[in-house]
Amino acid sequence: MQQLTVYLSSILFLPVLLLQTSSAAPDLELVYKLKTSIVKVHALTQGGAHGVGSGVVVAPDVVATNCHVLANASGVNISKFGDSITPVAMYADWVHDVCLLTFQYLDLPPVKLSTTNNLHYGQEVFSIGFPGGLPKPLTTVGKIRALYPYAEDLVIRTDAAFIMGASGSPLFNNAGELIGINTFKSPGKFAYYYSVPVEWVQKLLKNHTANIAVTNAFWDQPTQQQPFFMQVTQPYLHSEWNDLHNIAEAWIAQTPELAEAYFYLASALHGQGKLAEARSAYEQTTALQPAHIEAWQGLAVLAEQSGQSALFEKSMRQLNALDEEAYKAMKSRLSTTARPSNATGESETGH
């Protein structure tokens, strides 16, 4: 069993590793046009510290950014084309980490606001911001890897990596429409990157709330008060299968039709060596979300372990159809990862 556990720990992170695949670059002319709507946000504290974030013009004279960029600031301004501009007001939704800065005579074009309702797994997206406080905005491309229902809308997880300085930067679909605001990431080397939905920006635009008391964002709460999609991340990345199992079961009890909850249950069962139950949970995931690449990867690994050739071929075909690069990387990794001799599983007809 120890040999099997080591094998699982080395190969179950294929989903995390393989999803760092390349995406097509967005149209250069479109990016050039959008950059005129992207600003660098500066926050000065009473102690003299200088924080930097990103923002995007979402309406005439209105810039959206993350509230955590502005927290504890004694002074705020934005910079664009060498000019420093001070807002005349701020409207905040601290819980959802969306803030609006309003200006007079900003004279920058607003971007088009879209919706998260028509987003799908594997969809190509891109972001423009100031990671690390760069002097010029940087474009980052990626794909949508998960969509999480939360507060009546969808939080977006992508593999378009960002670092400090990019908080508050816009996430666009390939038509250049705003779909989210890059907001937070999970700790560690293989981080998950989350964007809050454009709908939260739209709601604040329609219903301003000025200067309300500062509170921690939903993602900055104690672990037990965070959404389930955040609670599962660290146990998953650290192979803490029992903890992951418990969280996933509680998640399913709350949202029994959510593919993501079943995926993490499948991963926990897989990590515990319960292959028949893991297969069932993976298949429930793909039934609810056919484009769930990580679930198809998990099924491919499980099938390879247990000698289920038909399941393996089906899973690899699905991977190839969904993401050719992920398919090639999976095929290469499986061919170079030795399966332990005692990693037995259910027969092809045993499920």
Summary of the structure (lengths in Angstrom):
residues: 351
radius of gyration: 21.8
end to end distance: 21.4
largest distance: 70.5
contacts: 1191
relative contact order: 0.14
helix: 39%
strand: 24%
